[in-house]
Amino acid sequence: MSISAADVMALRNKTNAPMMECKAALTEAGGDMEKATEILRKKSKDIQVKRGDRVTAEGRIAVFVDAAQKVGAIVELRCESAPVAKTETFVKLANDIAKQAAIGNPANVEALLHQSVAPGKTVNDRIDEAHATIREIMKLQRFTRLTGLLGDYTHHDGTLGVLLQVEGASADPQLLRDVCMHIAARNPVAATQADVPGSVIEKEKEIARDQLANDPKNKNKPPQIMEKILEGKLKTWLAENVLVEQPFVKDDSKTVGQLLGQSGLKLVKFIRYRVGELS
């Protein structure tokens, strides 16, 4: 089949692999991007996949937390252009919707759009008003609401936000914010090992086995040694991708799990939104 230059470039941007290798992988995978990515990873341990596939979109991530009521929400509001996402009108709209999502406890996006935010005025009405002023299409893409001890962080440009939930008697807001900033920077795939699907673990083992098999240095090593190397590679992957296992960005002498544990806290869940991600 014919592989387009755009697909090759997309795979190149996702994996940083050489162009010719990307084209060969796409050809072998019949044009399937995910399968081609897996092929490249199996062939080389140096392939680093950039998570969070993006679509063409602008917008803003807004987070609201009411510490007293122990409730919070994170939302993604999209628009057509970056300048609009920075306007006072759009920023306020996103923040107000995040507050409504937390307080109103809607079941889904459609329910949130029809909730009243003022007498005779719904969230959808507010979006229509902003559209009439700015003349640009706006869309409430998604939201997540959490309850309990919560922390939050929003990047200065509004393109990235994090909502964190922990268990414990009480929590230092700055500590929770620091952990949220860590999540924003390191982009873990899961909160704990238990949250990693078994299928993902098995896929990582399969990729690691193929990487080992393709390394000439392992040609004459006995099976039991290869299995120990495999276990080590999986442990490394978990440390790089599971939040509680990751070294804390501000002090890599301890993991995020250890940092929270020292304060009597246990990680429950985190939500990380970036504008434009496929969701």
N, C-alpha and C positions, 0 to 999 in steps of 0.2 A: 504494500500500500504506500501511498505518497505521504511523507511526513513533512508538515509545513515548517518553515523557518521560525514562525512564531512559537510553535510547540517546542522546538529545539531550544529556543531562547528561554522559554518559560521553565523548562527542565534545568537548563543551565543556571538560571537565577535561583532556582529552588535548591540545587545541590552543589553548585560551584564546580561541577565536573566539566572536563573539556568538551567543546562543542561536538567533536566527532564521536566521542563516547556517548554523549546524550542522544545523538541521532541514531547510533547503533542500538542503544537501549530501547528507544521508542519504536524502532523497526522490529526488534525482537518481541516487544510487548504489544505489537499491533496497534500502536498509538495510545495505549492505556498509560496515562501519566503516573498513576500510583504504582502500577506494575513495573514501569520503567525505572522509577525511583528505587524500588526494591532490588531490581537487577543491578543497578549501580552500587548500591550499598553492599550487596553480596560480593561484588568484585573488589571493593576497596573499603578498608576500614576508615579511610580519611574523608569519606563522603559525609558531610554535615547537612542534614535536611533542615531547611528553614520552615518551622511550623507556622500555621496560621495563613493558609492560602488566601490571597486577597482578590477582591473584585474591585472594579472601578467605582469608587464611592468616596464622598466626603461626609463630614458630620462631626459629631461630638459625643464623647462618653461623659455622663454625669452620674455622680454618686451622692446619695443622701443617707445620713445615719442619724437617728434619734437615740442617743445613748440612754436617756432616761426611760424611754419606752422599749428599748432593746429591739429596735426594728430598723431595717435599712433596705435600700434598693439601688441597683445599678442599671442604667438604661443606655441604649445606643439610639441616637436620633440622627438620621441621615439627611443630607441635602446635596445639591448638585456641584457646588464649588467651595473651595477652601476659604475664600474671603468671607462668604456668608457664614460659615461655621464659626468664625471669630467675632461676628457682630454681637452687640449687647443683647439685641432681641432674641437671637438664636440661643445664646448662652443661657439667658434667663428662662427661655422656654424649656430647654433640656433640664435645667436644675429643677424647675417647677414640676416637670413630669416625673423626675426621679422621686421627689417628695411625695407626689400623689401615689406612685407605685408602692412606696413603703407604707404610707398611712392607709390607703384605700384597699390594699390586699386584693387586687384583681386576679382573676383566674388565668388570664392570658392577655395578649396585646389587644385583641379586639375588645375585651371587657374594659381594659384600661382606657382605651380611646373614648368609650362611652360613659366614663365616670365624670361626675360633676366636680369642677374645680372652683366654681363660683355660681351664684344663683342663675339658673338658666343657661349655663355655659359648660360644655364638656371639654375634655382634653382635645378631642377632634376639632372643636370650635376654635380653641386656642391655636392649633396648628394652621387652620384655615385663615385665621386673622394674620398670623405671621406671614403666610404665603401671600396674602393680599398686599402686605406692606413691602415684602422683599421681592416678590414675583419670582420665586424659585420653589420647585417641588420639594416637599419635606416628607419624611417617612419615619415613623416610629418602628425601628427594626426589631428590637428585642428588649427584654428586661429580665432581671432576676431579683427576687425579694428574699431576704434572710432575716431570721430573728435570733436573739441571744446577745452574747458579747461580740461586738462587731468592730472592725477596723476598716479604714478605707484610704485610698490614695488615688488622685487623679493627676496625670501628667500635665505640665503647665500649658500645653497647647490643646488639651482636651481630647487627644487622639487615643489615649490609653487610660484605663482605669481598673481598679481592683477593689473588691469587697471581700472581707475576710471574716470568718466565723470561728470562734474558739470557745472552749468550755473552761470554767474556773470560777472562783469566788469573785474575783475582780481582775481588771486588766489595765495596765498603764497605756493610755491612748498613744503615746509616742512609740512604745514598743510595737504595738499593733501596726502603726503607720510604717515603722521601719520594715516589718515583715512584709507589708503590702508593697513597699518599694522594692524589696528583694524579689517578690513575685513578678512585679512589672519588669524588672531587669532580666531575671533568669528564665522566665516563662516555663515553669515546671509543667509536666504533662498530667500529674496527679498529686493529690495531697499526701497520701500514704501508699505504701506498697499494696495494701488491701484494695485500694481504689484503682489499681492498674488491672485492666481486664486480662484474664488468663490468655486470651488470644493474642494480646500484645506481647506478653512475656514469651509465649511460644514463638512468635514471629521474630522477636529479638534473638532468641536462641538459635533459630534457623539461620538468621543473617550472620550471627557470630560463628556458627559452624562453617558456613561457606567462606567467611573471611579467613578462618584458620586453615581450611583446606586449600585455599588459594595462596597461602604463604609458604614458599619453599622451605623455610626454616623449620616447619612442623612436619616435614615429610616422614621422618623416621621416629617420631615421638610415639610412645605407647598410648593406647586408648585412655588409661587412667590419668595420665598426665594431661592429655588433651581435654578431658572432662574437667580437671581442676582449672585449666586455663579458661575454659568456657564459663565456669562458675565465677571466676575472677572478672571476666568481661561483663557478665550480667550484673555483678555487684557494682562495677564501675558505672554501667548504664543507669542503674537505679539511683546511685549517688548523684548523677548528673541530671536526672529527670524527675525524681520524686521529691517533693518539697521538704518533707521532714528529714530527708537524707542529705539534702544539699548543704554544703558549707555556707554559713551566713555571710552575705557580701560585705558586711561591716567588720566581721571578725571571723575569719575562716578557721579559727581554732575550735569552733563549735558548730554543730549543725543547727538548722532552724528548729528541729525537734528538741534538741537540747536547750536551746535558748528559751523556748516557750516553757519547757519543763522546769527550768530554774525559777520561773515565775509562777509555778503552779498551774500552768495552762496546758490544754491539750487542743491540738488542731482538729477542727471539725470539717471545714470546707472553705474553698476559696473560689471566687469567680473573677476571671480576668477577661476584659473586653478590649479589643482594639478595633477602631473604626475600619470598616471595609472587610473584616474577616467573613468567610463563609460560615454561616451558622444554621 
